[in-house]
């Protein structure tokens, strides 16, 4: 699925969360969305999902995202940074997902097991009663169980232990190369594993867009994490400051 953004703005009162974002992500590309807290990463993701009213234009395979476009929504899977505190049980959420995704019964359960989440144990519990780590595993299982055209992951491993992160990476490697991936992360080592390209956001605008290695090449080799996603003193500036 190709993602196109043209001159996208989003304001919350006096705060500009997105400032004239224009970019294209070709179909099948895996892109890391990086930047400091407050740079606009989550706002951009929600805009692409059609969850926000914005100024400008967003198109997914030429179509406008939003609640009214059900067929487009079926082609997208989304794992939010903060898993929702649903009152529905784990089993109910899984059954609903398998129904709307046209999945075989047990498909989500099998993926969850690979992420160390035993649905037989937690299936009758409300999602909101699960720990943060368990909710994250459930959201990942729901997203990875079905083939989609666009996979959006917002800090997907933030609440996972080391072993489950490794298991997630094993599952992620099996995602179809035709699937476009947009993943928000603040870890340079994770960006290398999950994406080939990076979009660096700063103060709501695109500061840098290139391959992972192009972005990291702007940083000191002995301290790359110190400038991830980068600062002007390491050799580049936001586009609007040049």
C-alpha positions in Angstrom: 0.0 0.0 0.0 1.4 3.4 -1.0 1.2 6.2 1.5 1.0 9.8 0.3 1.0 12.9 2.4 0.8 16.4 0.9 1.3 19.5 3.0 -0.3 17.9 6.1 -0.9 20.1 9.2 -2.5 19.3 12.5 -2.9 21.8 15.4 -4.1 21.3 18.9 -5.0 24.8 20.0 -1.7 26.8 19.8 0.4 23.7 19.4 1.4 22.6 15.9 1.7 18.8 16.1 2.3 18.4 12.3 3.8 21.2 10.1 3.5 20.8 6.4 4.5 17.2 6.2 4.9 16.0 2.6 6.2 12.6 1.8 5.6 9.4 -0.1 6.2 5.8 1.2 6.1 3.4 -1.8 4.2 0.1 -1.5 6.2 -2.6 0.2 8.7 -0.2 1.9 9.5 -0.6 5.6 10.0 2.7 7.2 11.0 3.7 10.8 9.4 6.8 12.1 11.7 8.3 14.6 12.1 11.5 16.6 12.0 12.8 20.2 8.9 12.8 22.3 6.5 15.5 21.0 8.0 15.4 17.5 4.7 14.3 15.9 5.2 10.6 15.4 2.0 9.3 17.0 0.0 12.2 15.5 1.3 11.3 12.1 0.3 7.7 12.6 -3.2 8.6 13.7 -3.5 10.9 10.7 -2.5 8.1 8.3 -5.1 5.9 10.0 -7.8 8.4 9.4 -8.4 9.0 13.1 -7.8 12.8 13.0 -9.1 15.7 11.0 -6.2 17.3 9.3 -5.3 20.1 6.9 -3.8 18.8 3.7 -4.2 15.5 2.0 -3.5 11.9 2.9 -4.0 9.0 0.4 -3.5 5.3 0.9 -3.4 3.6 -2.5 -5.1 6.7 -3.8 -8.0 6.4 -1.3 -8.7 8.7 1.6 -8.5 6.9 5.0 -11.4 7.3 7.5 -14.2 5.5 9.3 -16.3 5.4 6.2 -13.8 3.4 4.1 -14.4 -0.1 5.5 -12.7 -2.0 2.8 -9.5 0.1 3.1 -9.6 -0.4 6.9 -9.7 -4.2 6.4 -6.3 -3.9 4.7 -4.6 -2.2 7.6 -3.4 -3.5 10.9 -2.4 -1.2 13.8 -0.6 -1.7 17.1 -0.9 1.4 19.2 1.7 2.6 21.7 -0.8 2.3 24.5 -3.0 -0.7 24.3 -6.7 0.1 24.8 -8.3 -0.8 28.1 -11.3 -2.7 26.6 -14.1 -4.1 28.7 -14.5 -7.0 26.2 -12.8 -10.3 27.1 -9.7 -11.4 25.3 -11.7 -14.3 23.7 -14.4 -11.9 22.4 -11.8 -9.6 20.9 -10.1 -12.5 19.2 -13.4 -13.9 17.8 -14.4 -10.5 16.5 -11.0 -10.1 14.8 -11.1 -13.5 13.2 -14.6 -12.8 11.9 -13.8 -9.4 10.3 -10.4 -10.6 9.0 -11.9 -13.8 7.7 -9.4 -15.9 9.6 -9.6 -19.5 10.6 -10.6 -20.1 14.2 -7.4 -20.4 16.3 -5.2 -18.4 14.0 -4.8 -15.5 16.5 -4.4 -18.0 19.4 -1.5 -19.6 17.6 0.3 -16.3 17.0 -0.3 -15.3 20.6 1.3 -18.6 21.8 4.4 -17.8 19.9 4.5 -14.5 21.8 4.3 -16.3 25.2 0.6 -15.4 25.7 -1.6 -18.4 26.6 -5.1 -17.6 25.5 -6.5 -20.6 27.4 -5.4 -18.9 30.6 -6.4 -15.3 29.8 -9.2 -15.8 27.3 -12.1 -15.1 29.8 -10.5 -12.0 31.3 -11.4 -8.4 30.2 -8.6 -7.0 28.2 -8.4 -4.1 30.6 -7.4 -6.5 33.4 -4.3 -7.7 31.6 -0.9 -6.3 32.4 0.6 -3.8 29.9 2.9 -6.5 28.6 0.1 -9.0 28.0 -2.0 -6.4 26.3 0.9 -5.6 24.0 1.3 -9.3 23.1 -2.4 -9.5 22.4 -2.3 -6.4 20.1 0.7 -7.8 18.2 -1.0 -11.2 17.8 -4.1 -9.6 16.4 -2.0 -7.5 13.9 0.3 -10.3 12.8 -2.3 -13.1 12.4 -3.7 -11.8 9.1 -2.0 -10.7 5.9 -2.5 -6.9 5.4 -1.4 -4.3 2.9 -0.3 -1.8 5.6 1.1 -2.7 9.1 1.5 0.2 11.5 3.4 -0.4 14.7 3.8 2.4 17.3 6.7 1.4 19.7 5.8 -2.3 19.3 8.3 -3.7 21.8 8.1 -1.1 24.5 6.3 -3.4 27.0 7.9 -6.7 26.0 10.6 -8.7 27.8 13.7 -9.7 26.0 12.5 -13.2 25.1 9.2 -11.9 23.7 11.0 -9.2 21.7 13.0 -12.0 20.0 9.9 -13.9 19.3 8.2 -10.8 17.8 11.2 -10.3 15.5 10.9 -13.9 14.3 7.2 -13.3 13.4 8.0 -9.9 11.9 10.5 -11.5 9.5 7.6 -13.5 8.0 5.5 -10.5 7.1 5.0 -10.4 3.4 7.5 -8.2 1.5 4.5 -6.7 -0.3 3.3 -5.3 3.0 4.1 -1.6 3.7 5.3 -1.1 7.2 5.4 2.1 9.2 7.0 1.6 12.6 7.6 4.2 15.3 10.6 3.5 17.5 13.2 5.4 19.5 15.8 2.6 19.4 18.4 2.8 16.6 19.2 -0.9 16.9 15.5 -1.8 16.5 15.0 0.5 13.5 17.8 -1.4 11.8 16.0 -4.7 12.4 12.5 -3.5 11.4 13.1 -1.1 8.5 15.3 -0.1 5.6 14.3 3.6 5.6 13.8 6.3 8.2 11.7 9.4 8.4 13.0 11.7 11.1 10.4 14.1 12.6 11.3 17.1 14.7 8.8 19.7 15.9 6.1 18.3 13.7 8.1 18.4 10.4 10.3 16.1 8.4 13.9 16.8 9.3 15.4 13.9 7.4 14.2 11.2 5.1 16.5 8.5 3.8 17.9 5.0 4.5 18.6 3.9 8.0 22.3 4.0 7.3 22.1 7.5 5.8 20.4 8.7 8.9 22.9 7.0 11.3 25.8 8.2 9.2 25.1 11.7 10.4 25.9 10.6 14.0 29.3 9.9 15.7 30.2 6.2 15.1 31.1 5.8 18.8 27.9 7.3 20.1 25.1 6.9 17.5 22.4 6.7 20.2 23.3 10.2 21.4 22.0 11.8 18.2 19.2 9.5 17.4 17.2 10.9 15.7 19.8 13.6 15.3 20.6 17.2 16.2 22.0 20.1 14.3 25.3 20.0 16.0 26.0 16.6 14.4 25.8 17.9 10.9 22.2 18.5 9.8 19.3 20.7 10.6 15.5 20.5 10.2 14.4 21.5 6.7 12.7 24.7 7.9 15.9 25.9 9.6 18.2 25.6 6.6 
